[in-house]
Amino acid sequence: MSKTLTVYKASAGSGKTFTLATHYIKLLVENPMQYRNILAVTFTNKATEEMKMRILSQLYGIWHQYPDSKSYTDKLTEELGCDVEYLRKQVKTALHLLIHNYSFFRVETIDSFFQSVLRNLARELDLTANLRIELNDREVEGLAVDKMIEDLAINDDVMQWIMDYIYDNMQEDKGWNVIGQIKSFGLTIFKDFYKENDKALVKAMEDSTFFEHYVKTLKEERNQAKKVMQDIAEEFFNTIGEAGVSVDDFSFGKAGVCSLFLNIKEGPAGPDKTFNRAKDAKDKPDKWVSAKNPLKPTIMALVKSKLNTMLEEALSQNNGQWRRYQSATLTLRHLYKLRLLNVIEKSVRLMNEEAGRFLLSDTQHLLHSLISDNDSPFVFEKIGSRLEHIMIDEFQDTSVVQWKNFKVLLQECMSHAGSKNLIVGDVKQSIYRWRAGDWRLLNDIENEFPNHSETVKIENLDINFRSQANVINFNNHFFSTAAEMEKKAKEEKSAVSAQQLQRAYSDVSQKCKKNEINGLVTVKLFPSNDYQLRTLEEVAANVRLLLNRGARQSDIAILVRVNASIPLVADYFAEHCPEVRIVSDEAFRLGSSIAIRIVVLAMYLLTHPDDVLSTHSLAALYQQHVLKANADLNSIFIDNANVSSLLPEAFLNNIEKLLLMPLYDLAKELLQVFSVNDIEGQTGYICAFLDELNRFTTDTTTDIDTFVDEWNTSLCNKNIRGDEVDGVRILSIHKSKGLEYNNVIVPFCDWVLERSNVIWCQPKEEPYNQLPLVPVDYSSNALLGTVFENDYITENLQNTVDNLNLLYVAFTRAGHNLFVYGRRKTASTRSTLIEKCLPLVTKDLPGASLNGVEDEKEAICFSFGKLYIPETLSEGKSQNVLLAKAEPLDVYYSQHQCRAEFKQSNKSMEFVGNDGDEHGYIKIGSIMHNVFSRIKTSDDINNAVDEIETEGLLDTIEKSKSEILKIFHKRLQDPRVAEWFSPANKVYNECTILTYDPKNNKVTECRPDRVVANGDTITVIDFKFGTQKQEYIVQVRDYMKQLHAMGHANVKGYLWFVYNNIIEEVTL
């Protein structure tokens, strides 16, 4: 019996995308209609696009047997046991079906999938049908905090909590302005762990008596613990004082046995205080005092009679009392922040309800609340198709709540006969914990399923197709060594943590696909003196070396841990290596566009004309980049009197007019006024800016200041999608995930491993667990020995894996050569682990060298292999049209004056004109004709007149609505007319009759006012409102002839002159 779920643990470069695409295509070959029953999810839009294109292009390539699809053809024929012709036939059918039913091609992000489920469940969840999804939690939360601050009153509890926040900050020299910190802390309300506990927290927060009681209980707990230890210390010092002995009379004085009692005078001592001499002196009176001390007999007697007992009491009590004291202190420290969160969350919810908005971050928990209480097939049938096979990519980035929701659907599919499901991921590449990704899900995936031995198959993809042999061998040895070191460090505190870490890196060793032994790995750890400068010099030197050896600039990537390092490296290259083009995401930010900065500055000046700095900045940008003037920037900023003359007159002379323009039109006008489209390379930024502005004006108030604030807060950081540029790429390690470069340089590998921050703990002991969630300060000294010790151990493990994974992702991006730089002899940084591992790695790798270890003033230099720069071959054009590279197209932004003209929006325009009609008969006739075109029976008259009134047609005539209704009802009372409006008839109002004229080879059309079919009889009625004319009879007779030619034998025709109620029959 085949297993219904296969889990691939795919290390870096092991062909993960190939595996996913092959699995998908294999299902289609087995049954081309299967696409309707397959769901493949990943975590980014880019990955979704790549996966879709990979599947489509390979289906096309296999069908046509192109060379770049051979690996897929070979793999599929081998696994399916079929010949190539059968494979081609099946993929051709599958491709055609996919293209013509593209909406069923369900390769999507996990968020978009759950959004589709959510929208279809809007009724069950009491959500509005026009639900607007908001992606930006930070923006919404920031607005909520601003509103909370604006609504504060002097006696509000919230005001007091904020004052407590300010007081704490000032005590720690952090400043009094805490609004930014409150906004940052307030983002906690969007975290999964907070949402899981928010109901219990809200219940506690809204009970004022609970909070007062809880705080009182904790303070009592803290004070009692403190008093126990202080009483022991007081008794000790009273005893030696009464005996005439001082601390200095004991061995080692304040550093000896007495150090314990000196410390506990202030309360319990933490685990960082070891008190080894005190512990060693227990039950050993001779350890308390030196042999030459004249007070030795007195002290020895005191020890035997009283002091040793006090020492035993202090040692036995300290850890327990520290646990009580510190646990209470930690819990109390941030309770006011917890209460602030409750207020912020309420403000966010209220704003969302008023705006008809739903936060994307709420999707998973809302669905989970529904799924947990309902039959899972009912919930997921809302996606509109029956799923049989599920594929999950990048599983290590899945959050716990996402997995809880998805697991229900996956288990449902696994229960179906013939289901083939797939999970792909790599624990070692889990670096998005800040987005709630939890690597432990993949690490223990077997335990997620009952009877996993029968249903789950786990395979390791252990062949590296990306890197050269030397890079692979180095990474194998380095990370095996590093993981073992980290595991041993964890064993001291938690055997479970050590086992989890060991398992996470158990598959780190990879095999090499390439036969040649090529590639270079260089690691240098510099001493602290001039560390930054030496690192930058070495990075620049390596880039020059690679370029001189024939590498292209686009083959080189510089990976950094934090974004702050990007401008540091870019500025150094701009100054010392101007010939090297540095490309980074910063270059594609809207805020980096000169054109957009000019427009936003101009907007700002319209409402802040007295802002001198902004005026000078705008003048400098305009003169330097638009006019290309050789103006001295210093003189522009110094000359206040004439700065306005440096701006365009069309701006200065039309300020009032510009202020009255809609925001979107204003932006387009400023683009033209400042001629920013004359600046080269700005079109992409301009188009992206206008798109963002359009979205902003759709969702938000459109005043200038609100937009400028939003620009400074978030819009300036939006990126445009840039073309592939030939330049050295510099990016963060996080953004490099999923990418590969021939040559990778990783500077500044000395990032701090653990930072002081607040973690959220779930206490298990009374009285602390009266709240389900407590924010506490994170540090080993603060948390070890408290009720939060397990939370610390968990967070410490997570930090360890995060930091090791970051290094793994950085090192495994390299295809040919890897260069790493850090700082030696720096505790608690990433370089420490590198420095410890290098000697062991050198020992295990034949041909590796390590120098400079002994001399701390010199750099440690590790080297393995030789620089490998293969000859650059021109890339041949693929025959596969779906693999053809997009050619960049230069587009120039321009706009043309096109003033809007007023046009009457309702249909009354059709009836206005003809003022020469003295009695308005033609206007009334047009109105009545319009009504006749809308009614089939006399019961329709009132509704039809209501409709024309709504459209404004009755306003064009002098008669009232009641008068018009009276005319209609009176005319339809005539028995001859009433017969035409009987419900028994089949009515065709103003339906077109097409006639082909073979002589002229033309199609003509006519449209009788009303055609009534009753049995075999067809009646044509034409409504007239003027005088009788012969041409009317001819017109009706033509209608009758055409109907007769259509096969209707019994055709009648009538002219009805409605005003006079004259009915004239027309005969053939």
Secondary structure, 3 states (H helix, E strand, C coil): CCCCEEEEEECCCCCHHHHHHHHHHHHHHHCHHHHHHEEEEECCHHHHHHHHHHHHHHHHHHHHCCHHHHHHHHHHHHHHCCCHHHHHHHHHHHHHHHHHCHHHCEEEEHHHHHHHHHHHCCCCCCCCCCCEEECCHHHHHHHHHHHHHHCCCCCCHHHHHHHHHHHHHHHCCCCCCCHHHHHHHHHHHHCHHHHHHHHHHHHHHCCHHHHHHHHHHHHHHHHHHHHHHHHHHHHHHHHHHHCCCCHHHCCCHHHCCHHHHHHHCCCCCCCCCCCHHHHHHCCCHHHCCCCCCCCHHHHHHHHHHHHHHHHHHHHHHHHHHHHHHHHHHHHHHCHHHHHHHHHHHHHHHHHHHHHCEEEHHHHHHHHHHHHCCCCHHHHHHHHCCCCCEEEECCHHHCCHHHHHHHHHHHHHHHCCCCCCEEEEECHHHCCCHHHCCCCHHHHCHHHHCCCHHHHEEEEEECEECCCCHHHHHHHHHHHHHHHHHHHHHHHCCCHHHHHHHHHHCCCCCCEECCCCCCEEEEEEEECCCCHHHHHHHHHHHHHHHHHHCCCCHHHEEEEECCCCHHHHHHHHHHHHCCCCCEEEHHHHEHHHCHHHHHHHHHHHHHHCCCCHHHHHHHHHHHHHHHCCCCCCHHHHHHCCCCHHHHCCHHHHCCHHHHHCCCHHHHHHHHHHHCCHHHCCCCHHHHHHHHHHHHHHHHHCCCCHHHHHHHHHHCHHHCECCCCCCCCEEEEEHHHHCCCCEEEEEECCCCCECCCCCEEEECCCCCCHHHCCCEEEECCHHHHCCCCCHHHHHHHHHHHHHHHHHHHHHHHCCEEEEEEEEEECCCCCEHHHHHHHHHHHHHHHCCCCEEECCCCCCCCEEEEEEECCCCCCCCCCCCCCHHHCCCCCCCCCCCCCCCCCCCCCCCHHHHHCCCCCCCCCHHHHHHHHHHHHCCCCCHHHHHHHHHHHHHCCCHHHCCCCHHHHHHHHHHHCCCHHHHHHCCCCCEEEECCCEEEEECCCCEEEEECCCEEEEECCEEEEEEEECCCCCHHHHHHHHHHHHHHHHCCCCEEEEEEEECCCCEEEEECC
